[in-house]
Amino acid sequence: MCLCYFIGMTSYESIMLLPLMVMVILYQRDTKRSRYAFWGIAMAATLILHFIVRIEISGVIVGSYGEGFFEQRLLHYGANLFKVTGRLFLPPIEHSIIFATLTALLIISLAV
C-alpha cells in the first residue's frame, strides 16, 4: 500500500490525504490501536520519503504551478468557500445576487 501511495503522490498530490481515509476505514472496522499506529507511521514515513525524493530530484517541494495557490488574502478563500458550497447544491445561475441569496438561505437551512 505504501508503494502505491508513493507512486500516486508523484502524479496526483491530492492523494496525500490518503492516510486520513485509511484512518477512517480502520475506525469503522473497530481496529486495535496498534494497527492505527502501524499504518500511521508507515504512511507518514512514506510521505516524508516522498518529500525527500521530491526535493532531491526537483529542488523544490512546490513547483511554479503550486506557488500561486496561497497568494490570495484569507477573505478571498472565505468567499470561494461560500461560492463552492452554493455550487455543490444549486444549479448554475447567471445572476450573482440571486445565487448569493440562495446560497445564504441554503447554509442557514443546513445549519438549522
FENDAUR-V438981 format. One line per field, one symbol per residue. psi: psi as a letter, one per 40 degrees, with the letter a starting at -180 (. if undefined). Layout:
psi = ???
//
This chain:
psi = dddddddddedgddeeedddddddddddefiidddddddddddddddddddddddddeeidhaddededfeiiddddddddddddddddiihhdhdddddddddddddddd.
//
